[in-house]
Amino acid sequence: MGRIFKAILTLVILGALAVVGFAYFGDMSPESSEQTVEITLPGGTSGN
């Protein structure tokens, strides 16, 4: 019976560490910035 409690306690600790790790590292989205590039298409109209 003691092994079951140790296994449950180990799983609870690992689950808590996983939640903390996800909370810390989960939102690692890159910073976005607007970029503009002017292009000239062949056969297109000129900007005059």
C-alpha positions as a Markdown table, in Angstrom:
| # | Residue | x | y | z |
|---|---|---|---|---|
| 1 | Met | 0.0 | 0.0 | 0.0 |
| 2 | Gly | 2.9 | 2.3 | 0.7 |
| 3 | Arg | 4.2 | 2.0 | -2.9 |
| 4 | Ile | 0.9 | 3.2 | -4.2 |
| 5 | Phe | 1.1 | 6.4 | -2.1 |
| 6 | Lys | 4.7 | 7.0 | -3.2 |
| 7 | Ala | 3.7 | 6.6 | -6.9 |
| 8 | Ile | 0.7 | 9.0 | -6.4 |
| 9 | Leu | 2.9 | 11.5 | -4.6 |
| 10 | Thr | 5.6 | 11.2 | -7.3 |
| 11 | Leu | 3.0 | 11.8 | -10.0 |
| 12 | Val | 1.5 | 14.8 | -8.2 |
| 13 | Ile | 5.0 | 16.3 | -7.8 |
| 14 | Leu | 5.8 | 15.7 | -11.5 |
| 15 | Gly | 2.4 | 17.2 | -12.5 |
| 16 | Ala | 3.0 | 20.3 | -10.4 |
| 17 | Leu | 6.5 | 20.7 | -12.0 |
| 18 | Ala | 5.0 | 20.3 | -15.4 |
| 19 | Val | 2.4 | 23.0 | -14.7 |
| 20 | Val | 5.0 | 25.4 | -13.3 |
| 21 | Gly | 7.2 | 24.7 | -16.3 |
| 22 | Phe | 4.4 | 25.3 | -18.8 |
| 23 | Ala | 3.4 | 28.5 | -17.0 |
| 24 | Tyr | 7.0 | 29.8 | -17.2 |
| 25 | Phe | 8.0 | 28.6 | -20.7 |
| 26 | Gly | 4.6 | 28.2 | -22.4 |
| 27 | Asp | 4.2 | 31.8 | -23.8 |
| 28 | Met | 7.4 | 32.1 | -25.8 |
| 29 | Ser | 5.9 | 33.7 | -28.9 |
| 30 | Pro | 8.2 | 35.9 | -30.9 |
| 31 | Glu | 7.8 | 39.6 | -30.9 |
| 32 | Ser | 6.1 | 40.8 | -34.0 |
| 33 | Ser | 7.0 | 43.8 | -36.0 |
| 34 | Glu | 5.6 | 45.2 | -39.3 |
| 35 | Gln | 7.9 | 45.1 | -42.3 |
| 36 | Thr | 7.4 | 46.6 | -45.7 |
| 37 | Val | 9.2 | 45.7 | -48.9 |
| 38 | Glu | 8.7 | 47.6 | -52.1 |
| 39 | Ile | 8.7 | 45.4 | -55.2 |
| 40 | Thr | 8.4 | 46.0 | -58.9 |
| 41 | Leu | 6.4 | 43.5 | -60.9 |
| 42 | Pro | 7.3 | 42.9 | -64.5 |
| 43 | Gly | 4.7 | 44.5 | -66.9 |
| 44 | Gly | 3.2 | 46.4 | -64.0 |
| 45 | Thr | 2.3 | 50.1 | -64.0 |
| 46 | Ser | 4.9 | 52.6 | -62.9 |
| 47 | Gly | 4.4 | 54.7 | -59.8 |
| 48 | Asn | 4.5 | 58.0 | -61.7 |
